[in-house]
Amino acid sequence: MNPTIIEKKVLTEAGADVVAAAAEAEAKARGVAPVIAVVDENGILITLRRPDDAQVASVNVGIDKARTAAIFRRPSKDFEDQTFHGRVAALALHGAVALQGGVPLVYGGQVVGAIGVSGASSADEDSELAMIGAKAAGSFTEDADGSAGVFYADGNKVAARFQTGGLLQNVPQYKIDAGRRERAGEVEFHTWETDIMYVLDGTATVVTGGEMVDKRQVAPGEYRAPSVRGGTTHQLSRGDVLAIPNGVPHWFQEVNGPLLYYVVKVIQPH
């Protein structure tokens, strides 16, 4: 019989950091400080987030939850549910902890690792944060070295993109957006992206900073809100440049459109 070799997806340190950072960003937004552990498919620890305010006991518990989800290829909550419904034999399974908060990381139909969260305000919140981290696996790429080559777009392509607005380039290090706005929008908050804007045409009122009202998460590290309290008001017009660091809310409060503007989004490693 000839030897058989199969190809498998492998979770890298960079991928584990993406998952951990997504859960961490949401935990900070909620004002909780859990331990967050990410392991490979065999349950071996890759990265750990341990906030200063985290309870010490949560370090090993978080790792145990992640390992359980990885080696059994299912959420650790499954085992908690089994014991709750009387199947106490689940407590005897080698390598399993019957505590919710561990979720597998699935990419390309394969379990490539798992995330475990321990020490939030409740067991349910542990699970919620772990699931948010696990969803970040949808952003994984298989680029060999993560590098970006030279980008070029001819004038016709750029002009066509500005008709509707949209991305011209999207690579791990940065994005280039042909921005087009015809009306006000929601407040935006990017955990990892710095926006550098250059106005081509039109005018707008933009508010930066302040406190987001009724903030909600729309994607890992991305938040939206209907308005802000306070902040600084900027009047944008043709030729203006506005740079908004990651972590600063910003709101196109009023747009006299169409507003056409380039946006270069510089992505902070995470």
C-alpha positions as CSV (number, residue, x, y, z in Angstrom):
1,M,0.0,0.0,0.0
2,N,1.4,3.4,-0.9
3,P,1.7,6.0,1.8
4,T,-1.2,8.5,1.9
5,I,-0.5,12.2,2.5
6,I,-3.2,14.7,3.1
7,E,-3.2,18.5,3.3
8,K,-4.4,20.2,6.4
9,K,-5.1,23.8,7.4
10,V,-2.9,24.9,10.2
11,L,-3.7,27.8,12.6
12,T,-0.8,30.2,12.7
13,E,0.2,32.6,15.5
14,A,-1.1,35.5,13.4
15,G,-4.5,33.7,13.0
16,A,-4.7,32.9,16.7
17,D,-4.1,36.6,17.4
18,V,-6.9,37.7,15.1
19,V,-9.3,35.4,17.0
20,A,-8.1,36.5,20.4
21,A,-8.2,40.2,19.5
22,A,-11.8,40.0,18.3
23,A,-13.0,38.5,21.6
24,E,-10.7,40.9,23.5
25,A,-12.1,44.0,21.7
26,E,-15.7,43.0,22.6
27,A,-14.8,42.2,26.2
28,K,-13.3,45.7,26.6
29,A,-16.4,47.3,25.0
30,R,-18.5,45.4,27.6
31,G,-16.2,46.4,30.5
32,V,-15.2,42.8,31.4
33,A,-11.7,41.3,31.8
34,P,-11.7,37.6,31.0
35,V,-8.8,35.4,30.2
36,I,-8.8,34.4,26.5
37,A,-6.9,31.4,25.2
38,V,-6.5,30.1,21.7
39,V,-5.1,26.6,21.0
40,D,-4.3,24.6,17.9
41,E,-6.3,21.6,16.6
42,N,-4.5,19.4,19.2
43,G,-5.3,21.6,22.1
44,I,-1.9,23.1,22.5
45,L,-1.8,26.8,23.5
46,I,-0.8,29.3,20.9
47,T,-1.7,32.6,22.4
48,L,-3.2,33.9,25.7
49,R,-4.8,37.2,26.7
50,R,-4.6,37.8,30.5
51,P,-5.8,41.3,31.5
52,D,-4.4,42.8,34.7
53,D,-7.9,42.6,36.3
54,A,-8.5,38.9,35.3
55,Q,-8.9,36.3,38.1
56,V,-5.8,34.1,38.3
57,A,-7.9,30.9,38.2
58,S,-9.3,31.7,34.8
59,V,-5.9,31.2,33.1
60,N,-6.0,27.4,33.3
61,V,-9.8,27.3,33.0
62,G,-9.7,29.2,29.8
63,I,-7.0,26.9,28.3
64,D,-9.0,23.9,29.4
65,K,-12.1,25.1,27.7
66,A,-10.3,25.8,24.5
67,R,-8.6,22.4,24.6
68,T,-11.9,20.6,25.1
69,A,-13.4,22.4,22.1
70,A,-10.4,21.6,19.9
71,I,-9.9,17.9,20.6
72,F,-13.6,17.0,20.8
73,R,-14.4,19.2,17.8
74,R,-17.4,20.7,19.5
75,P,-18.3,23.6,21.9
76,S,-17.4,22.8,25.5
77,K,-21.0,23.7,26.4
78,D,-22.1,20.4,24.9
79,F,-20.5,18.6,27.9
80,E,-22.0,21.1,30.4
81,D,-25.5,20.4,28.9
82,Q,-24.9,16.7,29.1
83,T,-24.1,16.8,32.8
84,F,-27.0,19.3,33.4
85,H,-29.4,16.7,31.9
86,G,-28.1,13.9,34.1
87,R,-25.3,12.3,32.0
88,V,-22.7,12.7,34.7
89,A,-20.4,10.2,32.9
90,A,-19.4,13.1,30.7
91,L,-17.3,14.3,33.6
92,A,-15.1,11.3,33.2
93,L,-14.1,12.0,29.6
94,H,-10.3,12.4,29.4
95,G,-9.4,16.0,28.5
96,A,-12.9,17.4,28.7
97,V,-14.2,20.1,31.0
98,A,-17.9,20.5,31.3
99,L,-17.9,24.3,31.3
100,Q,-19.2,26.5,28.5
101,G,-16.9,29.1,26.9
102,G,-14.9,26.9,24.6
103,V,-15.6,27.1,20.8
104,P,-13.9,25.4,17.9
105,L,-12.3,27.5,15.1
106,V,-13.5,26.2,11.7
107,Y,-11.8,27.2,8.4
108,G,-12.4,25.5,5.1
109,G,-14.6,22.9,6.7
110,Q,-11.8,21.9,9.1
111,V,-11.3,22.5,12.8
112,V,-8.0,24.3,13.0
113,G,-8.1,25.2,16.7
114,A,-10.3,26.6,19.4
115,I,-10.9,29.6,21.7
116,G,-11.6,29.4,25.4
117,V,-12.9,32.3,27.5
118,S,-13.1,32.4,31.3
119,G,-13.9,35.1,33.8
120,A,-16.4,37.4,32.2
121,S,-19.5,38.4,34.1
122,S,-21.2,35.0,33.6
123,A,-20.8,31.6,31.9
124,D,-23.1,32.8,29.2
125,E,-21.0,35.8,28.5
126,D,-17.9,33.6,28.3
127,S,-19.6,31.7,25.5
128,E,-20.8,34.8,23.8
129,L,-17.2,36.2,23.7
130,A,-15.8,32.9,22.5
131,M,-18.3,32.8,19.7
132,I,-17.4,36.3,18.6
133,G,-13.7,35.3,18.5
134,A,-14.5,32.1,16.6
135,K,-16.4,34.1,13.9
136,A,-13.2,36.0,13.2
137,A,-11.9,32.7,11.6
138,G,-14.0,33.8,8.6
139,S,-11.4,36.5,7.9
140,F,-8.5,34.1,7.6
141,T,-6.4,34.1,4.4
142,E,-3.9,31.6,3.0
143,D,-1.5,34.2,1.7
144,A,2.0,32.7,1.8
145,D,3.8,35.7,3.4
146,G,1.0,38.3,3.9
147,S,2.9,40.8,1.7
148,A,1.2,43.2,-0.6
149,G,2.6,43.8,-4.1
150,V,2.5,47.1,-6.1
151,F,-1.0,48.2,-6.7
152,Y,-2.1,50.1,-9.8
153,A,-5.6,51.1,-11.0
154,D,-6.0,53.1,-14.2
155,G,-8.2,56.3,-14.3
156,N,-11.1,54.6,-16.0
157,K,-11.3,51.9,-13.3
158,V,-11.1,54.5,-10.6
159,A,-13.8,56.7,-12.1
160,A,-16.1,53.8,-12.5
161,R,-15.6,52.8,-8.8
162,F,-16.5,56.3,-7.7
163,Q,-19.8,56.1,-9.4
164,T,-21.0,53.7,-6.7
165,G,-18.2,53.9,-4.1
166,G,-16.2,50.8,-3.0
167,L,-12.8,49.3,-2.4
168,L,-10.1,49.7,-4.9
169,Q,-7.6,47.6,-3.0
170,N,-7.9,45.2,0.0
171,V,-4.8,43.5,1.4
172,P,-3.8,42.6,5.0
173,Q,-1.8,45.8,5.5
174,Y,-4.1,48.4,4.1
175,K,-7.2,49.2,2.1
176,I,-7.9,51.9,-0.5
177,D,-11.5,53.0,-0.7
178,A,-13.2,55.1,-3.4
179,G,-15.5,56.7,-1.0
180,R,-18.9,58.1,-2.1
181,R,-21.5,59.5,0.3
182,E,-24.8,61.2,-0.5
183,R,-26.2,61.4,3.0
184,A,-25.3,61.2,6.7
185,G,-24.3,57.9,8.2
186,E,-23.9,56.1,11.5
187,V,-21.0,56.7,13.9
188,E,-18.2,54.3,13.1
189,F,-15.5,52.9,15.3
190,H,-12.6,50.8,14.0
191,T,-10.4,48.9,16.6
192,W,-7.5,48.3,14.2
193,E,-8.0,50.6,11.2
194,T,-6.7,54.2,10.8
195,D,-8.6,56.2,8.2
196,I,-6.8,58.8,6.1
197,M,-9.2,60.7,4.0
198,Y,-8.7,63.1,1.1
199,V,-11.7,65.0,-0.3
200,L,-12.1,65.2,-4.0
201,D,-15.5,66.9,-4.3
202,G,-18.4,67.9,-2.1
203,T,-18.7,69.0,1.5
204,A,-19.5,67.3,4.8
205,T,-19.7,67.8,8.5
206,V,-17.7,65.1,10.4
207,V,-17.6,64.7,14.2
208,T,-14.6,62.9,15.7
209,G,-14.3,61.6,19.2
210,G,-17.0,61.8,21.9
211,E,-19.0,59.0,23.5
212,M,-20.9,56.6,21.2
213,V,-24.6,56.3,22.1
214,D,-26.2,52.8,22.0
215,K,-23.0,51.3,20.6
216,R,-23.3,47.9,19.0
217,Q,-20.8,45.5,17.4
218,V,-21.3,44.7,13.7
219,A,-18.1,42.7,13.1
220,P,-14.9,41.8,15.0
221,G,-13.4,45.1,16.1
222,E,-16.1,47.1,14.3
223,Y,-18.8,49.1,16.1
224,R,-21.6,51.4,15.0
225,A,-23.9,53.9,16.8
226,P,-26.7,56.3,15.8
227,S,-24.9,59.3,17.4
228,V,-22.2,60.6,19.8
229,R,-22.2,62.8,22.8
230,G,-19.5,65.5,22.5
231,G,-16.6,65.3,20.1
232,T,-15.0,67.7,17.7
233,T,-16.7,69.0,14.5
234,H,-14.9,69.3,11.2
235,Q,-16.1,71.0,8.0
236,L,-14.7,69.1,5.1
237,S,-14.5,70.4,1.5
238,R,-12.4,69.8,-1.6
239,G,-8.7,69.3,-1.0
240,D,-9.1,68.7,2.8
241,V,-7.3,65.8,4.5
242,L,-8.6,64.2,7.7
243,A,-6.7,61.4,9.5
244,I,-8.7,59.4,12.2
245,P,-6.6,57.0,14.3
246,N,-7.9,53.6,15.1
247,G,-10.1,53.7,18.3
248,V,-11.6,57.1,17.6
249,P,-15.3,57.3,16.8
250,H,-16.2,59.3,13.7
251,W,-19.5,60.4,12.3
252,F,-20.5,61.9,8.9
253,Q,-23.2,64.0,10.6
254,E,-24.2,66.0,7.5
255,V,-23.3,65.4,3.8
256,N,-23.9,67.8,0.9
257,G,-23.5,65.2,-1.7
258,P,-22.3,63.5,-3.5
259,L,-19.1,63.6,-1.4
260,L,-16.3,61.9,-3.2
261,Y,-13.1,61.1,-1.2
262,Y,-10.3,58.7,-1.1
263,V,-9.8,56.7,2.1
264,V,-6.6,54.8,2.9
265,K,-7.2,52.4,5.7
266,V,-4.0,51.5,7.5
267,I,-4.5,48.3,9.4
268,Q,-2.7,47.8,12.7
269,P,-1.3,44.3,13.3
270,H,-3.4,42.3,15.8
